[in-house]
Amino acid sequence: MEDKAFQRLVYIIVVVLSIVFIYVGHKMAVSGTDYKLLGNEESDITNVEAEILAIREVKHNEQTGDREVYFSAAIKKTGEEVIGVQIVNENDPTVAVKEAEVGDKILMDCSIDNQWQFTNYVRTTTVLWLAAVFVALLLFFGRGKGVNTLVSLLFTCLAVFTVLVPAVIAGKNIYVWAIIICVYTILMTLLIVNGLNIKSVMAITGCTGGVLIAGIITVIMNKLLNWNGLMDADTQRLILELPDIDLLGIIFASVTIGAMGAVMDVAMSMSSSLHELKSKVGKMSPAELYKSGMVIGRDMMGTMANTLVLAYIGSAMATTVLQILYNSSVFELLNKEKIIMEIMQALVGSLGILLTIPFTAFICGIWYQKVGISKRKKHRETHDAVS
């Protein structure tokens, strides 16, 4: 009972400190700037949500090849019925969207001449349903752990989107803020999900070491690869919007945060496996624990490395296909900054995983040996009392 009460206290403290961190971190990140999370509220262009009530007319523009779909729609917020238009052009991939139908939920904005125009479909509802299924299954299978996972996921997202992103936009030191977010996320996630115990402490230590290694390798590679960070249209537009932004710092944050999740998973799995092995077997030397950790780690290496590589390849599939189309040789392709960036992310993350395994096995071998005797005595005393 005392242990449960202590873990509840730790949980409450971590949650409270996380709320304070998010609030204070956001204030510090935006200090000295007029940054607003959702952009400029005084903008003349405001998208409103509406539902199409009827298709009134479809006109064909022979000069442009456009189809102009005129419709009546009810604005969700006010209930006002307005006339809008959607431009559809099957020959222009940047304009070609599904032609609007009655019942569709859409976004519209009002132009200077008071003409309501279709801008996009409302897709959040569908995604929210998918998220609801994810939450339901997580709670069903995970129960208390599932709740803790959701809480940690919420704080992680808040840390990235309300602290790190504003700090980057405000021109703060990206390296410092990325490290702060990584350390906070590691501590918060493992303490909320697993509580304060020797397993969590070992996982935190191992994960911190793995992420630190990934960060150091990234800094070194940024120097050796002689790139400026201008990899695609998005980074070019970013440098136009924020001329003083450190694009190499963006790469550092991207790689370290991307590697952190996989490294955290490996560190916790190693720590938990060796703790369970030590508690069941009993007499094991640090060397034996280390060897067992390496055996466990070797089974994890391939799948976790594949996870990172496939994740990065999958997220950049469109870019990869486009680069292959526009490059005449494999050598030329592999020297493109965008492709090299994806390869580097996968390799650095995999190196972080590989080096986390022996490091975590080593520290677990030492510390589990020190606490093993007292744990076994406590277990025997409890067993005798029950008997």
Secondary structure, 3 states (H helix, E strand, C coil): CHHHHHHHHHHHHHHHHHHHHHHHHHHHHHCCCCCCCCCCCCCCCCCEEEEEEEEEEEEECCCCCCEEEEEEEEECCCCCEEEEEEEECCCCCCCCCCCCCCCCEEEEEECCCCCEEEEEECCHHHHHHHHHHHHHHHHHHHCHHHHHHHHHHHHHHHHHHHHHHHHHHCCCCHHHHHHHHHHHHHHHHHHHHHCCCHHHHHHHHHHHHHHHHHHHHHHHHHHHCCCCCCCCHHHHHHHHHCCCCCHHHHHHHHHHHHHHHHHHHHHHHHHHHHHHHHHHHCCCCHHHHHHHHHHHHHHHHHHHHHHHHHHHHHHCHHHHHHHHHHCCCHHHHHCCHHHHHHHHHHHHHHHHHHHHHHHHHHHHHHHHHHHHHHHHHHHHHHHHHHC
